[in-house]
């Protein structure tokens, strides 16, 4: 049984959520969203245990540039591994920067945005 929650109607966004799920604790929620400008996002809601004495709910909004997402969707599945690696690198870097902020005594934000641009696909 999967200990993560996925609310991603698009198969490709669901796959992207699965690509990064191991970076997060169990019970993390992954949801596909569209904003008013029709930009697709993968929103990650998780509980961080390592930023202080109590659990902290954090939301990471991974926003995909429409042109880059269209290029990704046009690629055959065998060509997606580079996009997976770029997504993982961005998410890992973001998580690392949150940990660094906490280690430096800075306040860790409850909401973080990641812009996936041209290098995604």
N, C-alpha and C positions, 0 to 999 in steps of 0.2 A: 504494500500500500504506500502511496506517495504521501509524505508528511507535509507537502506544500499545497497551497490552494491556487488554482489557476482559473482566471476569468478572462480568457482571451479567445474571442470568437474566430479570429483569423488564425489559420493553422501556422502560418509563418511566424506570427508574433508569439504564439504558444511555444513554438520550437525555440525561439530566442529566449523566452523565459526559462525553459528547461536547460538551455546552454549555461546559464549563470546561476541556477538555483543552488548549486552546491557551495556558493560563496556566502549563503545566508543560513541562519538557523531554521530549524523546523518551524512550522506554522506560519512561515512567510507567505504573504499573499501577492500574487502577480496579476495585474489587471490591465487590459488593453483599454485605452481611452482615446477619444478624439476631441480636440479643442474646437473653438468656434471657427478657426481658420482651416478646419479639417485635417490638422496635423495629427499623426498617430503617435501615441506615447505608450510606453510600457511603464506602468506605475508599480513600484515595489514597496509594499508596506511590511516592515519587520520590527521586531522588538530587539533592541540592542542591549545586551547585558553588561558590556564592558565599558560603558561610559558613565561610571559613577556607582553609587551604592544601590541605586534602584534602576529598574528596567526603564528604557526610554523608547517610545514609539518614534520611528523615523520613516519618512516617505522619500523615496528616490524616484524622480520623474525622468525617465530616459526618453527624450524627444528626438524623433527621427526627422531629418530633413526630408521633405517630400520627394525631391529628385533622387536622393540617395536611396530612399526606401523603394522607389519605383525601379531603380537599377538593380537593387538586391532581389526584388520580386521577379525581375525579368531573367535573372541568372538561373541556369539549371541547378538543382540541389547540390550536385557534386562540386559546384563552385562556391558554396556558401561558407566554407571553412575560414576564409580570410575575414569575412564579416563577423563570424563568431569570435575569432581571435581579437578583433578590434573592439567588439562589444565587451568581452571579458576584460581586456586591458583597461578600458575606460572605467568600468565598474570597480575593478580591483584598485585602480588609482584613487577613485573617489573614496572607497572604504579606507584606504591607507591614509588619505588626507584627513578624514574624520578622526581616525585613531591618533594621528599626529597632533591635531587640534586639542584633543582631550589630554594627551601627554604633556602638552605645553600649557595646560591650565586654561585653555580657551573654551568658550561655550560651544557645544556641538549643536548645530542647527537641527531642527526637527524635520525640515524639508530641504531637499537638495535637488538641483536640476543637472542633468547631463545632456549636452547637445551632441547628438550623433550626426555629423556632417558628411562632407565629401569623402573622408577616409573610410567611412563605414562600407561603402560599396562603389 
